[in-house]
Amino acid sequence: MPGTVLLLAASPVGKGCLVDAASVLPILAAVPPAVLSGTETANVVELADPLEPQAVLTRLRAAAVAPGPLTVFVAGQLQLDRRQHLPHLALARSTPATVRYTGFPWHWFREELRLRAPGSTSLVVDLHADAETWEWLRANPLDSGRGSAVYGRIAPPPNRRTVAGPAYMKAVATLLRSGHRPPLDQLHQQALARISPEAGTGTDIVLTAQAPVQAPAPGYLPPMPAPAFAPPPPPGHLPSPAPGNQAPAAAPGPLPALTPTAPAASTPSSPAPALVPVPAANALPSPSSATVPAGPPTLVLTALPSTPPTPAPGNPHDAITAAVESGRHEDADVLAAGEEQGAVRAHGAGSQEALHWSEVRADLAMLAGDPVRSCRTWLAVASARLGAGQEPDAPAVEAAVDRAHHQWGQVRDAVLARELGAALAELRSKVPGRRRGALANVHQRLEQLQVSG
């Protein structure tokens, strides 16, 4: 099965730049796609110094829903936003004061890759941190998700007025140019061995986290693209659009295209990558530009059970993922509903555990092509988080409202769209999100729905 590779190199322009991240891309681009991926064939997408976080999110989401193994190479610079002190990958326009809006929140990697099959996703990273972020990293792990293998290093700030190079990633690329791709753990060790002491060995934070491996279950199909997401690009290297010309996820319509804000940055429930030494990008569509989700997959390898399924022992996410990948969306929702009810009984309806499973059910409704149920569930999650005292600008609250907005844009029944739109407008007045025009977008569509009857 073809693999997918995402090459991402980003750093700020100007005096805030700590690393010339894009300098490694010509070396990586010279590596055959099959060697980058470790598969017989591969699709490769390249993003060099992107300007907008939604451009990165669009590419990441397309890669995340592609079947087969996914390898993400990231070279760049980390900064903390000043409001919530969360790590962001700094993009071309990022500064310490604006990175919350101009950078790519690192926990988006975790959120967008969380539904992929265990053992199918790898991240290779070479990051530099400014002084504030470096101190934060000494006490906090850089969480990329429980299901992804992560290899790489984070380097401390270089000497003043010095722009460092992505030495680790260049070592990786040079090793791969030989045409041989060893297992990633071996490649990682070989790259570290090539870095001279001047390049940071001995002071770097080394990331080494292997992903869990799951054997295919009966009826398992490789992950297929989720409805309403863009398919992966054709085989071969696809360069990113020129700066200032990144295409949005959906064609512009008469209403402003609004990008979902950060996915939830809640505390992970599983161990984060080990540290040695020492958490939509489809634009929120206007009615004319929204994509109608496709129907469920037509190929099912196992018959639907005659009685409701019970959660499988072990990690319930694995059983749910297998059900979705084999087209058994109702079974997946029944499993998630059972976990949700158990969490409510054990921890309460407003607990993080219960809300997690509500969010899973909202995602499952989206994957099943049911935007009404998905929107309704995200609205309920957002209201529950606000009712529990979470701030309107908390990442989990903003994510829930933005995802409800995105799904509402795909509702075609006028009566249901008006009903959900009224609830969304009320929430949007409390949670405007990071992009201007979100509330106006809701009101404009509601006016159109009233006119159309």
N, C-alpha and C positions, 0 to 999 in steps of 0.2 A: 504494500500500500504506500502511495506517495506520502512523504513527510512535508511539513511546513516549517519554514525558517523566517523569523523576523529579526532583522538587523536594525538596531536603534542606537544612534549616537547623537547625544544632545549636550549642549553646554551654553551658558549665557554668552552674549557678545559683550565686548567692552572690558572694563577693568575688573568686573566681578568674575571673570572666567578663571577657573582653577586648572582646567584640563582641556587639551585640544582633542576632544573625543572623536570628532569626525575624521581625524587623521588615520584611524585604523580601518575605515570602511574600504578604501581601495585594496587593502590586503585581504580583508574578508571577502570582498566581492570577487577576488581572483580565485577563491576556493570553489571547486565544483559544487553545485547544489547538493548532490548526493553525499558528498563528504561532510558538508556542513550539517546535514540532517542525520546521517548514518542510515539512510534508506536508499533503495535503488534509484528512486527519482524524488524530486522535491520541488516545491514552490518556494521562492525566496522573495521577500518584500523588504525593501531598504528604506529607512527613514533617516535622512541626514539633517541635523539641526532643525527639526520642525518648529514652527512658530506657535501653534495652537495646541493645547492639551486635547481638544476634541478630535484633532486629526490623528493623534497617537491612539486615542481610545477607539476610533473607528477601525484602524488597522489591527489593533490588538483584538477587538471583538471578532473581526473577520477571521483572524488566525485561530482564535480560541474555539470557534465552531467548526473548523476544518477537520476532516477525518484524518486519522493517522497520527504519528508522533509530531510533537511541536517542540521546537528549540528556539528560545528567545535569547539573542545576544544583546546585552545592554552595556554601553559605555557612556559615562557621563558624570554629572556632579549632583550631589544631594544638598538640599537646603531645607530648613524647617520653616513652616509658615508661622507668623508671629501670633496668630490668634489661638490656634489649637496645638501648636508645636508638634506637627506631624511631618514626617519626611516626604519631600517631593523631589522628583527628578526635574532639575532646572532645565527649562527650554530656552530658546534664543532670546526671548524678551524678559526672562525672569530676573528679578532682583529680590533681595531679602524682604523688601516691603511688599512686593506684589506676587510672590511665588504662590500664594494661596489661589490666585486667579490665573496666573500665567504658567505655572508649573504642572507637572503630571503627578498627582498624589500616588505614592508608592503602593498604598493599600488597594489601588485600582487593579494592580496586577493580581493580587490575591482574589479579589471579588470576581474579576472576569475569567479567571482560570479555575474557579472552584468547582464547576460542573463537569470538568473534563475527567475522563477515566483515570483512576490512579495509575501512576507509572508511565503516563503518556506525555508528560510535560517536563521540560528541563529549562532552567535559566542559567546562563553563563554571564556573569556581571563583572565589570571593572569600574568602580565608582570612586570618586574623590569627594570628601566632605569638607565644608568650611569649619571653622573653629567651634561654632555653636553646635552644629550638627554632630561633629566628632565627639563632643562631650556627651551629647544625648545618646549616641550609639554605644558609648562605653557602659551605659546602664540599661539600654533597651535594645532588644533584637530587631533586626530588619525583617519583618514578617512578610514572606512571599506566598504563604499558603501551605497547608499540610500536604497537599497532593502533588506538589512540584519538587523536583530535584533542583537544588541550587548550588552552584559552584562559582567561586570567584573571590574577589577581595575588595575591601574598602580602604582606601589610603587616607591618611591624615592630610591636613592642608599643606601644600608645598611652601617653600620659602617665599617670603614676601616678594612681590613683583615677578614671580616665576610662574609660568604656565607649564604644568606637568604634561606628560604623555601617558596614554593608556597602555603602560608597559605590559601588564598581565594579558590584556586582550590581544596585543600585538604578538606576544609569545604564543598564545592559543592559535592565532591566525597563521603564524609561521609554521607551527607544527602541522596544522591541517593542510597547508599547501604542499606537503609531501605526498598527498593523495591518500594517506592512511588516517582513519579516525578511530583511535582507541576508545575504550569505554571512558565516559566522561570523568569518572573519578581518577583514572590514570592520566588523562589529558590534563586535568586540573593540577595534579602533582608535578607533571612534567613542565607545565607552564610556570608554576611557582619556582621550580628549580632553576629556570632560565632567568628569573628576575634578579638583577644584581642588588647588593645591599643599598646602593644609591637609589634604586628604584622603589625602596620601601620595605623590602623583606625584613621581618623582625619587628616592625611597628604596625603593619597593616592588620586590620580585622579580616580574618580568613573565613569565608563562608563555605561550609561543607554540610549539605543536608540531602540525603538520598530520599527519594519519594517511595512510598509503599507500592508494592507490586500486587496486582490482583489478577488471578487467572480468569479467563473468560467464563462467564456463567452460561448455563444452557439458555439458548435463545438470544445470546449476546450478538449485537451488531456493532461494528465500529461506530464511533461518534459521528453523527451526521449534522449538517448545518441546521441550526435552530430556525424556526420561521421568522421572517421579517429581518433576517440578518443578511448582509452581503456575502456572497460566496468568496472563497479564496481566489487569488489571482491565478492566471495560467502559469504553467511551468516556466522557469527561468527567472532571472533577476528583474524585478520591477522597481525602477528608481522612484523615489518620492517626488511629488510635485515640487516645482521651484518655490522658494520662499515667497509667501504671500499668495500662492495659487493652490493651496491644498483644497481639494474638493471635499465638500461636506458629504455626510452619509446619504442624504436624500436631496433630490432636486429642490431648489427653492420654490416655495409657493407664495401665495398672496399674503400669508401671515408670516411673522418672523420665525425663523428656525431657531429653536431653543435646545441647547445641549444639556443632557442630564448632568447633574453635579456629582460629586464624589459618592461612590458606593460607601456603604457603612464601614466605619473604622472601629467597629466594636472589638473588644478583647478576644483574641482567638481562643478556641476551646481545645486546641491541641498544641503540642510543643512546637516552638518556632525553630527555624534553622539554627544549628549549633554555631556558636561564635568561638573562634580560636585566635588570639586569646580573648581572655576575659572570662500594620497591620495593616447613559444610555447612548458605540458612540454615535449611535444613530441619533441625529438631532431630533428633538421633540418635534414631530412632524406637524405641519399644517394639514388641514383636511384634504387639500389637493395633492399633497406630496407623501402622505402616509402610505406605507406598503401593507397590503392585506396579508396576514399570515397564511402560509400554505397549510393544507390539511395534514393530518398525521401520516407517517410513512405507510406505504401500502404493503411492504414486505414484513411479515411477522413469522418468526421461526418457531414460536411456541403457541399453543392454543391458550385462549383466555381461560382462567380457572372458573369453575362453576360456583365457587364460594369465595368470599372476600379474602384476599391474601393477608397473612399475618407477617409482621416485621421479621426479617431474617436475623439470625444471631449475628453478632459482630456489629460492624458499622452500618447503620441503616441507610446512610447516604449511598453506599455501594449498591444495595438492592434497588433503591430508587433510580439511580443512574442507569442500571441495567434495564429496568422496566422502560424508561424513557427511550433508551437507545434501540430497543426492540419494538417500539411503537405502542407499548401498553400504557398509555397516558392515564387512563382511569385507575389502573392498578397502582401506578406511581403515586397518584393523589391519595388513594386509600391508605397506602403505607405512610405517607407523610401526615395524613390526618390522624392516624393512630399515634404517631410520635407526638403530634401537637397536643392531643388530648392527654397523653401521659404526662407531658411537660406541664400542662395546666393543673392537673391533679397534684403533681409533685411540687411545683414551684409557684403556681398562681398564673392567672390569665395575662398579667402585665409583665411577667418575668422575661428576662433575656432569652431563656430557653424556649419559652412558648412563642415569643415573637420571632425567634429564629425559624421555627417550623412554619409559622404563618408566612414568612418571607419565602421559604422554600416552596410553599403551595402557590404563592403568587407567581414565582418563576415557572412552576410546572404548568400553570394555566396558560402562561405566555407560550411555552413550548408546545402546548396542545392546540394553539391557535384560538384561544378563548380570551380575547382582550377584555370583555366585560367582567368576567370573573377575576382576571388578573388585576384590572384597575380597581375593582371593588375591594379586593384584598389589600392592595397597597394603600388605599385610602384608610382602611381600618388599621393597618399597622402604623401609619403616620399619626392617626388620631390617638392610638394607644400610647405611642412614645411621648407625644405632647402631654397627654393626660398623666403620664408617669413623672412629669416634671423635666423632661429633656428640653434643651433649648432649641428654638426654631432653626438655628444655624448649625446644630449638631449634624455631623455627616450622616448618621443613620436616619435622621428626620428628613434632611434634604433629599437623600437618595430615595426614600419611600415616596415622597411627593413627586419628585421628578419622574420616577418610574410609573406612578399612577398617571401622570400627565402624558407620558409617552404612549401608554396603552390606551388611554382615552382617545388619543388622536387616531386610533385604528378602529374605533367602534363605529359601525355603519348604520345601526338602528337609531333613528332620530330620537325616539322616545327615551331609550336607554341613554343615549348621548346627552340629552338634556338633563336627565336625572343625575347622572354621574358628574356632569359638568358643573351643576350647581354645588355639589359637595366639594368638587375640586376647587372651584372659585373661592369657597369659604376657607379652605386650607391654604390656597395660594396667598390669600391676604395675610396669613400668619407666617407662611414659609415662602418668601419670594424666590429663594434660591440664589445662585451665583450669577445667573444670566439675566440681564434686564429684559423686560417685555414678556415675562412668563404669564403674569396675571392678565395683561392686555390680550395675550394670545387666547386665553380661556374666554374672556368676555367677547372677543371678536367672533369666535366660533359659535358661542351661545347665541349671539345676535343672528348669525347666519342660519342656525337651526330654527330659531323662531320665525324667520322670514320664510324658510322653506316649508314650515308646517310640521 
